[in-house]
Amino acid sequence: MKYYLVAGEASGDLHGANLMKALKRLDAESEFRYFGGDRMKAQSGILDKHYSEMAFMGFTEVLLNLRTIFKNLKTCKTAIMEYKPDVLVLIDFPGFNLKVAEFAKANGIKVCYYISPKVWAWNQKRVLKIKRIVDKLFCILPFEVDFYRDWGMEVDYVGNPLLDEIALFKPDPAFREKYQLQKEVIALLPGSRKQEIERLLPDMLSVTANFPDYHFVVAAAPSFDEAYYRQFIKSDNVTLVFAQTYNLLNVARAAIVASGTATLETALFHVPQVVVYRGGSISVAIARMLVKIRFISLVNLIMDREVVKELIQNDCNASNIRDTLKPLLQGEVREKMLGDYNVLSEKMGAAGASERTASLIVDYLKEKG
């Protein structure tokens, strides 16, 4: 079969690569073309657009980059029609991917959506559109199945693909020595988008002087170079590591993490964390009017209660980060969070989301001929 995949950010590239790997095991003659990143490219096939040229964060940022977004959409649609895939597989990234789904459906192409759009957060009526333009929807959060069923749509729960990647992870025993990490480590995960790095990394780094007995290590995105990150770093006890997030989490005592997929990864590595988020003022004001969820971190959303502290917008500052981080290094607050992480891990279940999704896609294609 010929598969066209669309992933628009680093996490989508990760999950897309694992899905491709699983599809190749089930479909020996599979061919791939995609929007994605380096991980997907390493699997095989043709990369039409790298996610680093696509990820824009917040309402105002999207508006400011509409020309680029429309250009990317045109490129994607042209590539799909040229490739004529047996199925289009969309991975998260709903603002872009739902437009691609609508186009594909109108042109008679089967549409599978892996990692459901988070329509439960706001504008829930979008489910009606999804029912119309998506043939098979695969969810990675347990509560999503009941949500979609309430709207009259049956979906498949496949587990969470992060568990796949973590299960495959083999720690580097020389990681500490390689980066000369003699002290306990505090991990800084500022995200992979330029806007979030520039808004969050200075806040994260602002507390380094308050913790002289710890070594701070930044999980740097491979789409930026070292010089880009060095402009933010003013302290000696800060190290950069590229494409080493899991090795970093494996040795970290605690972490400061940008809201997103990384909050769940950090929890699954059982690293106590502070979650931070800072967006454009207009974007955040609009979001607060529209978004109907109690939390922004996946950890708290899945647990349906506050497990990790979320410092959002004006609350994201040096003093709050310092005061929230300190009790995570030792004591009762740390132990309670670690206990909550055990419950979270049980809720998440076992690895195998990529295999389950690949199997469902292949079975669907066989069924439809």
Summary of the structure (lengths in Angstrom):
residues: 369
radius of gyration: 20.4
end to end distance: 10.8
largest distance: 62.8
contacts: 1228
relative contact order: 0.13
helix: 51%
strand: 18%
